[in-house]
Amino acid sequence: MNEKEKGPSAFDPVGKAKAEPPGGAAWLSDPAARLERKNAFDASLVMGTSRFNQDTGRLTVKSRPFLWAVDPETGLVRSDLVRARRCPVCDEPPEKGLFIKDGFRHVKCAGCGLIYVSLILREDVLDRYWREELAWTGVLNSGPQMELDRRKYLYGLELAEARLGGRRLLDIGSGPGGFVKVAEERGWESSALEFNQESSRKLAEAGFKVIVKNLELSDLPDQSFDLISLWEVLEHLPEPRATLAEARRLLAPGGLILILVPNARSLVTRLLHEKSNTFGGHSHLNHFHPASLRRLLESLGLAIVEMETVITELGSINNHLDFEDPYNGRAEAFCPELSPELIHENLWGSRILTLAAWK
């Protein structure tokens, strides 16, 4: 279906789909049913890219908060606000520069291929930003976003439940708490780690156990969780290795770590390059692809149990190929053979979903 064919019948005003995806664990071993479950939370397929971005407020939210600090002579954020770092996967010094976006230099590691920001905001600046950030609150709490996120969370949780016995969850970077809410509804004992002031306050008011500090400072007991989730968190962390090492310490025998990150080798990112919304150097610091994520996990004594891609961004792809705004166009399908099935078979989806366990 192309962008012009999607209308009000696909989604009602509060974000409830008229046809629910198939439920139960049977979809895990049925490729067609599994793809249908993925497609059910893929915004470009359910609503159309332009409508989704408009209805969730993405097109109006401020997303470049540090442009005021860009030095016009260098094109980079002021040197007193940033610090240098090496590749967070293999510790190689930065070499090949790719581009500068919004004042942040993005480089590609010659050792592992990770694309990352080499000059990142100082720890105190970044910490304050995350504690006070409110720009995405309206987006994350919009009806369409909440409903599609709920389907995504159910997909990931059922994927993990099929392999787990215990039901103790630690959700790192919980935001508004969509995942812990879904987990509690399914009988999980859930803890949320979130230090954004607004989000942590609302989580506590809703009755959730909230940890308001970095994971490395939390003093949680060893092997105390059966599932540790990081939904679109690793890309934001200056030191993802340290966080994953601590998560491994907290993981019970037979437990799983669930990770969702943007895919730097997705089809949409390969086409759009720096125009892709996934690149925003103030907050998106690490841009993994399947091989670099695998390398990082395995170096920490974690084995990949499951790795796949989700969310095609076919709407943005078709818009770009038809010379329209990738995020607000309504282009017809450029190539009908470019299907969700083809994209995910080749790990070209815009997000990498991974389950990892102790080796």
NUFI-285127 format. One record per residue (C-alpha): residue number from 1; x, y, z. Coordinates in Angstrom, 3 decimals. Last residue first. Layout:
BEGIN
+-----+----------+----------+----------+
| num |     east |    north |       up |
+-----+----------+----------+----------+
| NUM |        X |        Y |        Z |
...
+-----+----------+----------+----------+
END
This chain:
BEGIN
+-----+----------+----------+----------+
| num |     east |    north |       up |
+-----+----------+----------+----------+
| 359 |   27.625 |  -17.425 |   26.966 |
| 358 |   25.263 |  -15.404 |   29.126 |
| 357 |   22.202 |  -14.229 |   27.225 |
| 356 |   21.300 |  -11.835 |   24.420 |
| 355 |   18.027 |  -10.925 |   22.711 |
| 354 |   18.264 |   -8.403 |   19.890 |
| 353 |   15.946 |   -6.096 |   17.970 |
| 352 |   17.761 |   -3.942 |   15.410 |
| 351 |   15.770 |   -0.941 |   14.187 |
| 350 |   15.469 |    0.702 |   10.752 |
| 349 |   14.952 |   -2.574 |    8.906 |
| 348 |   17.632 |   -3.662 |    6.404 |
| 347 |   18.430 |   -6.957 |    8.109 |
| 346 |   18.344 |   -8.704 |    4.688 |
| 345 |   15.282 |  -10.866 |    5.444 |
| 344 |   13.793 |   -7.820 |    7.173 |
| 343 |   13.798 |   -5.651 |    4.057 |
| 342 |   12.624 |   -8.415 |    1.724 |
| 341 |    9.676 |   -9.291 |    3.971 |
| 340 |    8.731 |   -5.638 |    4.433 |
| 339 |    8.557 |   -5.342 |    0.643 |
| 338 |   10.696 |   -3.713 |   -2.047 |
| 337 |    9.051 |   -5.708 |   -4.844 |
| 336 |    6.476 |   -2.935 |   -5.179 |
| 335 |    9.253 |   -0.540 |   -6.291 |
| 334 |    8.803 |    3.211 |   -5.997 |
| 333 |    5.665 |    2.979 |   -3.870 |
| 332 |    3.661 |    6.186 |   -4.204 |
| 331 |    4.922 |    9.315 |   -2.530 |
| 330 |    3.123 |   11.066 |    0.284 |
| 329 |    5.824 |   13.282 |    1.735 |
| 328 |    6.324 |   14.457 |    5.308 |
| 327 |    9.221 |   12.432 |    6.675 |
| 326 |   11.296 |   11.817 |    3.551 |
| 325 |   10.412 |   15.232 |    2.066 |
| 324 |    9.803 |   14.415 |   -1.591 |
| 323 |   12.243 |   13.619 |   -4.388 |
| 322 |   10.432 |   10.366 |   -5.362 |
| 321 |   13.224 |    8.157 |   -3.991 |
| 320 |   13.100 |   10.120 |   -0.745 |
| 319 |    9.357 |    9.675 |   -0.353 |
| 318 |    9.594 |    5.949 |   -1.114 |
| 317 |   12.268 |    5.441 |    1.544 |
| 316 |   10.435 |    7.558 |    4.115 |
| 315 |    7.279 |    5.516 |    3.592 |
| 314 |    9.157 |    2.229 |    3.669 |
| 313 |   10.389 |    3.030 |    7.161 |
| 312 |   10.780 |   -0.759 |    7.575 |
| 311 |   10.200 |   -1.184 |   11.306 |
| 310 |   11.847 |   -4.312 |   12.771 |
| 309 |   15.217 |   -5.992 |   12.323 |
| 308 |   16.366 |   -9.331 |   13.660 |
| 307 |   18.754 |  -10.795 |   16.202 |
| 306 |   17.970 |  -13.694 |   18.546 |
| 305 |   19.996 |  -15.611 |   21.119 |
| 304 |   23.177 |  -13.599 |   20.665 |
| 303 |   25.782 |  -14.586 |   23.248 |
| 302 |   27.089 |  -12.379 |   26.052 |
| 301 |   30.572 |  -12.602 |   27.532 |
| 300 |   31.261 |   -8.863 |   27.340 |
| 299 |   33.215 |   -9.074 |   24.079 |
| 298 |   30.254 |  -11.000 |   22.660 |
| 297 |   27.910 |   -8.081 |   23.266 |
| 296 |   30.185 |   -5.485 |   21.663 |
| 295 |   30.951 |   -7.630 |   18.618 |
| 294 |   27.271 |   -8.443 |   18.093 |
| 293 |   26.385 |   -4.751 |   18.197 |
| 292 |   29.154 |   -3.989 |   15.705 |
| 291 |   28.024 |   -6.760 |   13.348 |
| 290 |   24.310 |   -5.899 |   13.445 |
| 289 |   24.807 |   -2.153 |   12.866 |
| 288 |   25.185 |    0.317 |   15.684 |
| 287 |   24.964 |    4.090 |   15.586 |
| 286 |   26.292 |    5.497 |   18.855 |
| 285 |   25.906 |    9.073 |   20.139 |
| 284 |   22.265 |    9.856 |   19.469 |
| 283 |   21.667 |   12.590 |   22.067 |
| 282 |   23.468 |   15.810 |   21.108 |
| 281 |   24.688 |   14.228 |   17.883 |
| 280 |   21.368 |   13.849 |   16.129 |
| 279 |   21.512 |   11.197 |   13.411 |
| 278 |   18.482 |    8.885 |   13.481 |
| 277 |   16.514 |   11.582 |   11.690 |
| 276 |   18.208 |   10.576 |    8.446 |
| 275 |   19.504 |   13.546 |    6.471 |
| 274 |   23.043 |   12.504 |    7.455 |
| 273 |   22.816 |    9.432 |    5.188 |
| 272 |   19.347 |    9.350 |    3.571 |
| 271 |   19.751 |    6.234 |    1.421 |
| 270 |   21.930 |    4.118 |    3.722 |
| 269 |   19.769 |    5.262 |    6.640 |
| 268 |   16.530 |    4.116 |    4.975 |
| 267 |   18.018 |    0.789 |    3.947 |
| 266 |   19.186 |    0.018 |    7.437 |
| 265 |   22.917 |   -0.153 |    7.951 |
| 264 |   22.997 |    2.296 |   10.855 |
| 263 |   20.270 |    0.268 |   12.572 |
| 262 |   18.605 |    2.139 |   15.425 |
| 261 |   18.676 |    0.225 |   18.706 |
| 260 |   16.394 |   -2.256 |   20.506 |
| 259 |   17.946 |   -4.486 |   23.151 |
| 258 |   16.543 |   -7.295 |   25.305 |
| 257 |   18.941 |   -8.858 |   27.829 |
| 256 |   17.962 |  -12.371 |   28.791 |
| 255 |   18.058 |  -14.644 |   31.830 |
| 254 |   19.116 |  -18.288 |   32.057 |
| 253 |   21.305 |  -17.510 |   35.036 |
| 252 |   20.119 |  -14.183 |   36.504 |
| 251 |   21.252 |  -10.932 |   34.888 |
| 250 |   22.487 |   -8.203 |   37.243 |
| 249 |   26.146 |   -8.696 |   36.381 |
| 248 |   25.275 |   -8.728 |   32.658 |
| 247 |   23.447 |   -5.428 |   33.075 |
| 246 |   26.565 |   -3.951 |   34.699 |
| 245 |   28.666 |   -5.003 |   31.720 |
| 244 |   25.989 |   -3.617 |   29.386 |
| 243 |   26.116 |   -0.225 |   31.102 |
| 242 |   29.910 |   -0.091 |   31.024 |
| 241 |   30.027 |   -1.040 |   27.336 |
| 240 |   27.447 |    1.611 |   26.421 |
| 239 |   29.785 |    4.391 |   27.575 |
| 238 |   28.502 |    7.735 |   26.252 |
| 237 |   24.968 |    6.296 |   26.216 |
| 236 |   22.257 |    7.520 |   23.845 |
| 235 |   22.492 |    4.778 |   21.191 |
| 234 |   22.266 |    2.190 |   23.955 |
| 233 |   18.781 |    3.376 |   25.027 |
| 232 |   16.332 |    2.562 |   22.245 |
| 231 |   14.483 |   -0.016 |   24.390 |
| 230 |   17.035 |   -1.362 |   26.849 |
| 229 |   15.482 |   -4.323 |   28.638 |
| 228 |   16.792 |   -6.542 |   31.416 |
| 227 |   14.947 |   -9.837 |   31.825 |
| 226 |   15.397 |  -12.458 |   34.533 |
| 225 |   16.619 |   -9.966 |   37.108 |
| 224 |   18.518 |  -10.192 |   40.426 |
| 223 |   21.743 |  -11.848 |   39.274 |
| 222 |   23.912 |   -9.641 |   41.498 |
| 221 |   22.168 |   -7.236 |   43.870 |
| 220 |   21.411 |   -3.627 |   42.816 |
| 219 |   23.876 |   -0.961 |   43.931 |
| 218 |   22.340 |    1.634 |   41.519 |
| 217 |   25.500 |    3.565 |   40.681 |
| 216 |   26.415 |    1.701 |   37.444 |
| 215 |   22.749 |    1.800 |   36.415 |
| 214 |   22.669 |    5.584 |   36.471 |
| 213 |   20.247 |    7.069 |   38.971 |
| 212 |   16.516 |    7.436 |   39.673 |
| 211 |   15.471 |    3.818 |   40.255 |
| 210 |   11.673 |    3.608 |   40.124 |
| 209 |    9.423 |    0.919 |   41.602 |
| 208 |    6.115 |    1.564 |   39.885 |
| 207 |    3.052 |    2.933 |   41.656 |
| 206 |    1.664 |    5.277 |   39.006 |
| 205 |    2.939 |    8.256 |   41.015 |
| 204 |    6.430 |    6.731 |   40.852 |
| 203 |    6.222 |    6.443 |   37.071 |
| 202 |    4.951 |   10.015 |   36.817 |
| 201 |    7.850 |   11.358 |   38.869 |
| 200 |   10.397 |    9.317 |   36.918 |
| 199 |    9.073 |   10.699 |   33.624 |
| 198 |    9.133 |   14.346 |   34.696 |
| 197 |   12.558 |   14.256 |   36.324 |
| 196 |   14.334 |   12.204 |   33.677 |
| 195 |   16.247 |    9.751 |   35.832 |
| 194 |   14.690 |    6.476 |   34.677 |
| 193 |   15.332 |    2.927 |   35.814 |
| 192 |   12.023 |    1.073 |   36.024 |
| 191 |   11.487 |   -2.057 |   38.109 |
| 190 |    8.921 |   -4.679 |   37.169 |
| 189 |    7.552 |   -7.853 |   38.754 |
| 188 |    5.884 |   -9.375 |   35.696 |
| 187 |    2.310 |  -10.647 |   35.617 |
| 186 |    1.301 |   -9.842 |   32.046 |
| 185 |   -0.257 |   -6.482 |   32.946 |
| 184 |    2.979 |   -5.703 |   34.769 |
| 183 |    4.943 |   -6.250 |   31.559 |
| 182 |    2.727 |   -3.932 |   29.490 |
| 181 |    3.068 |   -1.184 |   32.107 |
| 180 |    6.822 |   -1.757 |   32.368 |
| 179 |    7.088 |   -1.310 |   28.595 |
| 178 |    5.089 |    1.908 |   28.337 |
| 177 |    6.858 |    3.602 |   31.220 |
| 176 |    6.907 |    7.259 |   30.137 |
| 175 |   10.691 |    7.028 |   29.667 |
| 174 |   11.833 |    3.603 |   30.835 |
| 173 |   15.558 |    4.125 |   30.327 |
| 172 |   16.541 |    0.728 |   31.692 |
| 171 |   13.665 |   -1.711 |   32.227 |
| 170 |   14.510 |   -4.229 |   34.955 |
| 169 |   12.182 |   -7.208 |   34.916 |
| 168 |   11.650 |  -10.175 |   37.228 |
| 167 |    9.461 |  -12.799 |   35.577 |
| 166 |   11.264 |  -16.127 |   35.863 |
| 165 |   10.926 |  -19.016 |   33.399 |
| 164 |   12.225 |  -17.498 |   30.198 |
| 163 |   12.555 |  -18.498 |   26.539 |
| 162 |    9.001 |  -17.980 |   25.230 |
| 161 |    8.734 |  -14.992 |   27.566 |
| 160 |   11.466 |  -13.157 |   25.639 |
| 159 |    9.687 |  -13.161 |   22.261 |
| 158 |    6.404 |  -12.468 |   24.057 |
| 157 |    8.028 |   -9.391 |   25.601 |
| 156 |    9.444 |   -8.145 |   22.320 |
| 155 |    6.156 |   -8.415 |   20.452 |
| 154 |    4.176 |   -7.034 |   23.359 |
| 153 |    6.510 |   -4.044 |   23.495 |
| 152 |    6.076 |   -3.369 |   19.780 |
| 151 |    2.294 |   -3.625 |   20.058 |
| 150 |    2.334 |   -1.180 |   22.974 |
| 149 |    4.641 |    1.138 |   21.078 |
| 148 |    2.159 |    1.253 |   18.202 |
| 147 |   -0.628 |    2.167 |   20.618 |
| 146 |    1.399 |    4.752 |   22.529 |
| 145 |    2.665 |    6.429 |   19.371 |
| 144 |   -0.804 |    6.655 |   17.819 |
| 143 |   -2.311 |    8.166 |   21.004 |
| 142 |    0.394 |   10.714 |   21.768 |
| 141 |    2.369 |   10.155 |   24.970 |
| 140 |    5.745 |    9.608 |   23.332 |
| 139 |    5.325 |   12.645 |   21.089 |
| 138 |    4.096 |   14.894 |   23.891 |
| 137 |    7.024 |   13.943 |   26.085 |
| 136 |    9.568 |   14.355 |   23.274 |
| 135 |   10.540 |   17.944 |   24.034 |
| 134 |   10.618 |   17.488 |   27.804 |
| 133 |   14.329 |   17.105 |   28.593 |
| 132 |   15.199 |   18.204 |   32.151 |
| 131 |   17.056 |   15.156 |   33.492 |
| 130 |   18.391 |   14.197 |   30.077 |
| 129 |   19.847 |   17.643 |   29.347 |
| 128 |   21.266 |   17.993 |   32.842 |
| 127 |   23.173 |   14.736 |   32.499 |
| 126 |   24.435 |   15.689 |   29.041 |
| 125 |   25.796 |   19.009 |   30.282 |
| 124 |   27.379 |   17.413 |   33.372 |
| 123 |   28.915 |   14.595 |   31.326 |
| 122 |   30.375 |   16.895 |   28.695 |
| 121 |   28.614 |   16.772 |   25.337 |
| 120 |   30.156 |   14.467 |   22.772 |
| 119 |   33.115 |   14.870 |   20.431 |
| 118 |   33.560 |   11.567 |   18.561 |
| 117 |   29.932 |   10.936 |   17.633 |
| 116 |   29.611 |    7.358 |   16.408 |
| 115 |   29.390 |    5.180 |   13.320 |
| 114 |   30.581 |    1.685 |   14.189 |
| 113 |   32.566 |   -0.038 |   11.432 |
| 112 |   34.545 |   -2.284 |   13.774 |
| 111 |   38.175 |   -1.246 |   13.370 |
| 110 |   38.063 |    1.700 |   10.972 |
| 109 |   35.474 |    3.392 |   13.187 |
| 108 |   33.206 |    5.752 |   11.274 |
| 107 |   32.945 |    9.358 |   12.385 |
| 106 |   30.141 |   11.805 |   13.147 |
| 105 |   31.150 |   15.338 |   14.133 |
| 104 |   28.507 |   17.256 |   16.084 |
| 103 |   27.509 |   20.839 |   15.300 |
| 102 |   23.975 |   20.155 |   14.108 |
| 101 |   25.344 |   17.489 |   11.769 |
| 100 |   28.984 |   17.157 |   10.764 |
|  99 |   29.852 |   14.418 |    8.297 |
|  98 |   31.746 |   11.181 |    7.718 |
|  97 |   35.118 |   11.549 |    9.448 |
|  96 |   37.425 |    8.564 |    9.165 |
|  95 |   39.763 |    8.215 |   12.102 |
|  94 |   38.523 |    8.213 |   15.690 |
|  93 |   40.816 |    6.374 |   18.121 |
|  92 |   40.134 |    2.627 |   18.516 |
|  91 |   38.402 |    1.561 |   21.739 |
|  90 |   36.671 |   -1.446 |   20.111 |
|  89 |   32.994 |   -0.801 |   20.872 |
|  88 |   32.895 |    2.688 |   22.420 |
|  87 |   35.178 |    4.074 |   19.684 |
|  86 |   37.323 |    6.754 |   21.302 |
|  85 |   36.117 |    9.849 |   23.139 |
|  84 |   36.532 |   13.615 |   23.085 |
|  83 |   34.756 |   16.030 |   25.407 |
|  82 |   32.234 |   18.757 |   24.697 |
|  81 |   30.830 |   21.993 |   26.144 |
|  80 |   34.045 |   24.054 |   26.315 |
|  79 |   34.833 |   23.168 |   22.692 |
|  78 |   31.757 |   24.948 |   21.378 |
|  77 |   29.569 |   22.741 |   19.173 |
|  76 |   31.128 |   22.377 |   15.746 |
|  75 |   30.783 |   24.352 |   12.498 |
|  74 |   34.387 |   25.456 |   12.995 |
|  73 |   34.097 |   29.218 |   12.465 |
|  72 |   30.376 |   29.483 |   13.240 |
|  71 |   30.892 |   27.869 |   16.674 |
|  70 |   27.705 |   25.941 |   17.425 |
|  69 |   26.269 |   26.608 |   20.898 |
|  68 |   22.886 |   27.990 |   19.784 |
|  67 |   22.410 |   24.860 |   17.686 |
|  66 |   22.331 |   22.885 |   20.933 |
|  65 |   18.600 |   22.060 |   21.167 |
|  64 |   18.183 |   20.625 |   17.671 |
|  63 |   15.038 |   18.455 |   17.904 |
|  62 |   12.269 |   20.926 |   18.682 |
|  61 |    8.946 |   19.162 |   18.130 |
|  60 |    6.888 |   20.358 |   15.166 |
|  59 |    7.146 |   17.518 |   12.659 |
|  58 |    7.218 |   14.839 |   15.344 |
|  57 |    3.852 |   15.886 |   16.753 |
|  56 |    2.440 |   12.358 |   16.940 |
|  55 |   -0.334 |   13.061 |   14.434 |
|  54 |    1.997 |   14.814 |   11.986 |
|  53 |    4.719 |   12.174 |   11.984 |
|  52 |    2.154 |    9.378 |   11.691 |
|  51 |    0.267 |   11.164 |    8.930 |
|  50 |    3.402 |   11.746 |    6.892 |
|  49 |    4.725 |    8.209 |    7.292 |
|  48 |    1.563 |    6.295 |    6.462 |
|  47 |   -0.776 |    4.955 |    9.114 |
|  46 |   -0.220 |    1.212 |    9.491 |
|  45 |    2.577 |    0.552 |    6.988 |
|  44 |    4.581 |    3.716 |    7.704 |
|  43 |    3.995 |    3.257 |   11.425 |
|  42 |    5.345 |   -0.299 |   11.674 |
|  41 |    3.656 |   -1.671 |   14.809 |
|  40 |    1.343 |   -4.139 |   13.025 |
|  39 |    4.006 |   -4.916 |   10.412 |
|  38 |    6.051 |   -6.729 |   13.011 |
|  37 |    3.128 |   -8.934 |   14.063 |
|  36 |    2.367 |   -9.655 |   10.419 |
|  35 |    5.987 |  -10.647 |    9.873 |
|  34 |    5.700 |  -13.105 |   12.741 |
|  33 |    2.482 |  -14.544 |   11.325 |
|  32 |    4.161 |  -15.129 |    7.966 |
|  31 |    7.314 |  -16.590 |    9.509 |
|  30 |    5.386 |  -19.017 |   11.776 |
|  29 |    7.597 |  -20.222 |   14.640 |
|  28 |    7.069 |  -17.276 |   16.963 |
|  27 |    3.521 |  -16.672 |   15.714 |
|  26 |    2.262 |  -19.634 |   17.751 |
|  25 |    2.953 |  -17.765 |   21.011 |
|  24 |   -0.481 |  -16.187 |   21.221 |
|  23 |   -1.950 |  -13.266 |   19.338 |
|  22 |   -2.741 |  -12.431 |   15.705 |
|  21 |   -2.603 |   -8.718 |   14.958 |
|  20 |   -5.625 |   -6.587 |   15.878 |
|  19 |   -7.833 |   -5.200 |   13.104 |
|  18 |   -9.467 |   -1.805 |   13.573 |
|  17 |   -6.302 |   -0.270 |   14.960 |
|  16 |   -6.650 |    1.951 |   17.988 |
|  15 |   -4.714 |    5.227 |   17.793 |
|  14 |   -7.078 |    7.583 |   19.531 |
|  13 |   -8.211 |    9.228 |   16.298 |
|  12 |   -8.911 |    5.910 |   14.476 |
|  11 |   -6.311 |    4.199 |   12.349 |
|  10 |   -6.430 |    2.616 |    8.883 |
|   9 |   -9.881 |    3.947 |    8.001 |
|   8 |   -8.701 |    7.566 |    8.376 |
|   7 |   -6.541 |    7.335 |    5.256 |
|   6 |   -3.701 |    5.376 |    3.723 |
|   5 |   -3.870 |    5.080 |   -0.054 |
|   4 |   -1.663 |    8.080 |   -0.755 |
|   3 |    1.260 |    6.609 |    1.197 |
|   2 |    1.400 |    3.440 |   -0.858 |
|   1 |    0.000 |    0.000 |    0.000 |
+-----+----------+----------+----------+
END
